[in-house]
Amino acid sequence: MGKRVRISNDSLNSYGTRVLTAGMDVEQYMRNPVLLYMHKRGSVIGYVKDIRIENDEVTGELVFDEVTELSKRCKRQFEFGSLKMVSAGLDIIEMSEDSEYLVVGQTSPTIVKSKLFEVSVVDIGANDDALVLKKDGKQITLGRDGECPLPILNTNPIKQEQMEQKKLALQLGLPETATEAEITAKLGELHAAQEENVRLKKEKDELTLASITTLVDTAISEKRISADKREEFVNLGKEIGAEKLSSIFSAMSPHVKLSTVLGHQGTGKVEDPGKYAKLSEVPADKLLELRKEQPDEYRRLYRAEYGMECEI
């Protein structure tokens, strides 16, 4: 059994074009499936059998006739692996620059309709999908040293702009047929929404800060904390939020006894925080000190006071 080889597929070749398998006519070739060497007329070395078109590619099995020394040599080299490429000879029937047929990196129009006229064993091709094409009676050899006179894709500014417009429309969630006015309107909506989000966030931050400042100033006026602690409690509110800060102030007594504020021996320090059962029992002036220096004790008292964990 011969080796099955790929004759052609839809992939992009090194000359920036591609041949659509769906548009390839192989009927005429199958009547005389000649196998050549290096696309040279008169260098017949066998034929191709069991030609199949499936999964967007054309494949077949090579049969070397071994009538000539060239055929025998090619067979041995193909079996050994020093020759392993085949190349399709195609007549171009129709080409297209339509975007639905183009892929990234393509520089020449897509060959949407073609006719297979020969298959060759080749030594070095342009790539693994090397081809020989004919257009307007002129052969186009897509091999290592071949020239490709295929036209370059129309890249005039208008067409490029149209392609970019289609891409932008799809990125915006619009159909690719969207007009410039529709795209502009959508961009305007998104820009307005972004500005509104920024405005709302700024407004929310300002309201939150105002609420925290009001809570702190109220606590000062009610003698729950001293005025020199204002900035510390404002910053605390920014960290934990106005709701938790309000809960802390609510638990503070507006009338703090001097002995409680000073602590034992008049040291002004929380010498034995373990003696408190809940957060509201801690002197107002010692609350921040306790939170910073003894966070575990602060969490315990907070949990005892509110029945929930405190994040510091």
N, C-alpha and C positions, 0 to 999 in steps of 0.2 A: 504493500500500500504506500502511495506517495505521501509526501508531507503536505498538509493543508497550509496554505499561505494566504495572507491578506493581500488582495489586489488593490483595494481602495477603501477609504472610509471618509467620514465627514470632517476629519480633523484639519486644523489649520496647518498648511505646509510652510516651508521656509521662505517662499516667495510671496507670502501674505495673502494667498487665496485658498479656497477650499472647494471641493467638488461634492455636491449633495448626492448621496447614494440613492435616495428616493427618486432622483431625476435621471439616473443612469440607465440607458437602454443597452442590454447585453444580448438581445435576441439575435441580432445579425452576427455578432462574434461567436455565439454558441454554435452556429452552423459551420464555422471554421476556426476553432479555438487555438490558433497558432501561438506557439511559444518561441520568441526570438531571443537573441543574445544582444544586449546593449541597444535595443530598438533598431537594429540594422536589418533592412530588407535583404533577403538572401541568406541570412544567418539563422535559419530555422533549426532548432535543436529539440523540438518535441511539440507537445500540445498540453492544454489545460483541461482537466475533466472535473465533473461534479461541481460545476460553478453554482454557488449559492449567494443569495442576497438576503441577509438577516442581521438584526441588531445593528442597523446603520452601517454595515460594511459588506464588501463583496469579497468572497474567498473562493479558493479552488485548489485542486491537487495537481501538482506538476508531474508530467510524464515525459521523460527524456527518451528519444527514439534510439539513441546510441548508434545512429547511422554514420555520423561523422566523428572525427576525433574531437571536434569542439563539443559536440553533444556528450560524448563519453567523459571528457574532462569536466564539463559543467556538472554532470551528474555526480561525479566523484567529489568535486569541490563542494557541491551543495550538501551531499551527505556528510562530508567532513565538517562543514560549517564555515569554510573560508569564503564561500558565496552563500548568501542567505537573504538577499533582497530581491524582490520583484517589483516591477513598475508597470503601471497601466498606460496604454496609449489611448487617448480619448479625443474625439472630435467635439469641440464646443458648439452647442446648439443655442444656448441662451444663458446670459449673465444678468445679474441683478445687484443693485446697490441698496435695495430695500433693507431697512434696519433689522427686520425680523430674521434676515439671513446672515447678518454680520455678527462676529464675535470679537472679543477684546484682542487687540493687536493686528487685526486684519487691515491690509492696505490696498488690496485689489478686490474688485467685485466678486461675488460668489457665483460659481458655475452651477446654475440650478438645473440645467438640462444638458446632457452629454450622451455620446455614443461610444462604447468601448470597441476599438478596432484591433488591438493587439495587446499581448502581455509579454514582458521581457524579463529575463534574469539580468540583473545589473550588479556591478561591483561596488560603486560608491554613488549614492544618491544624495539629494539635498537633505533628506531626512528619511525616517522609516516608512514614510508614505509617499515616496518619490513617484512622479507622474511624467508622462509625455503627453502634451496636448497639441491639438491642431485648431487653429482659428483662421478663418478666411483662407484656407488652403496652406497656411504657413505653420510649420511644426515649431512647437515651443517645448524645448527640452528642459525639464525641471531636474537637472542633475547637478553634480558638484560644480561643473564649469559651464553650465548652460545659462543662457540669457532669457529673461522673461519679459516679453513685450506686452504683457497684459496691461490694460489701462489702470491708472491709479484711481482710487476712490475719489469721487468728487468731494473735495474738502473746502468748497467755497464758503465764505463766512455765513451766508444765509442758511445753507444746509446744516453746517455745524451748529448754528444757533437753534435750528429746529430740533436737532438731536438732543442738544443740551436742555431744551425746553421740555422735551418728552421725559427726560430723566428727572428733571426738577419736579414736574407734575406728579410723577409716581412717588417721589420722595415725600411730597406733601400730602399724599393720600388721594390725589385726584387722578382721573383717567388720563392716559397719555395723550388723549385728544383734546385736553383742556386748552382753552385759548390763553393768550398772554394776559388778557384782562382778568380771567378767572384765577390765573396763577398770582397776579399782582394783588388781587382781592384777598386770596388766601394768605399770602405773605403779610398783608396788612393786618389781617385778623390775628395771626400768630404774634406779630410785633405788639399789637395792642394788648393781647393777653399777657405777654411777658411783662410789659410795662405795668399792667394792672397788678400782677403778682408781686412785683417789686414794691409798688405803692402800698399794697395791703400788708406786706411784711413789715415795711417801715412803720406803718400806722399801728400795727399790732405791737411792735417793739416799743414804740413811744407810749402806747396805752399801758403796757406791762410795767414799764419803768415808772410811769406816773402813779400807777396803783401801788407799787412797792414803796415809792417815796412817800405817798400819803400814809401808808401803814406805819412806816418808820416815824414820820413826824407825829402821827397820832400817839404812838407808843411813848414818844418823848414827852408830849404834852400831858399824857396820863401818868407820867413818872414811872413807866414800866422799864425804860432804859434811860441812861443819861445822854445828854446832847453830844458829848464827845465820842459816843459810839455810833453816831448817825451813819457815817460813811461805811463802817464795818457791817452794819445791818443792811444797808442798801446793797452792798456787794453780796452779802449772804442771800438776799432776796433774788438777785440775778442768777445765783447758782441753783437755788432750790425752788424758786417760783413764788408768786404772791400767795397762793393758797396755803402752802406749808408755812410760809413766814407768818401769815395771819394766825395759823394754829398755834405757833410758838408764842406770839404776843398774847393770844387769848389765855394761854396757860400761865402767864406771868401775873403776879399780883401787882397792882398799881401802887400799893403801899408796902414798901419793903422796910423791914425792921433793920435798924442800924447794926444790931448784933449779927443778924443773918448776912448782911452785906459784907461786914468785916471778917466774918468767920471766927474761928477760935483764936484766942490770944491776940486778936486785933491785927493779924498778919495781912489780911486782905486777899488771902489765897484760899482756894478750895483744897483744904488739907486732907479731908476724908470724904471724897465724893461718894464712896460706897454707902454712906449713911442716908443718902436720898433715895426715896422710893420711886419717884417719878420726876419728869423733867420740870414740872411747874414748881417743884420745891427748891430748885437751884436758884441762887440769887441772880438777878438780872445782869449785874455787872460781871458775873463769873461764867455766864452762859457761853460766850464766844471762847473764853479761855479753856473751858471744859471741852468744847467741841474740837479745838485745835490740838490741845495737849493730851487729852484722854478720849479719843474717838470711840473706843470700845464702850467706855462707861456712858458716853453720850448716847450711843445707839441703844444701850440697855434701858436708860431712862426714857428715851423717846418711845421705845417699844412698850414700856410700861404705861406711858401716858396715852398713846394713841392706838396701841394694839397692832402696829404695823412696823415694818423695817424702815430704817432711815438710811438714805444714800448720802455719804459724805464725799 
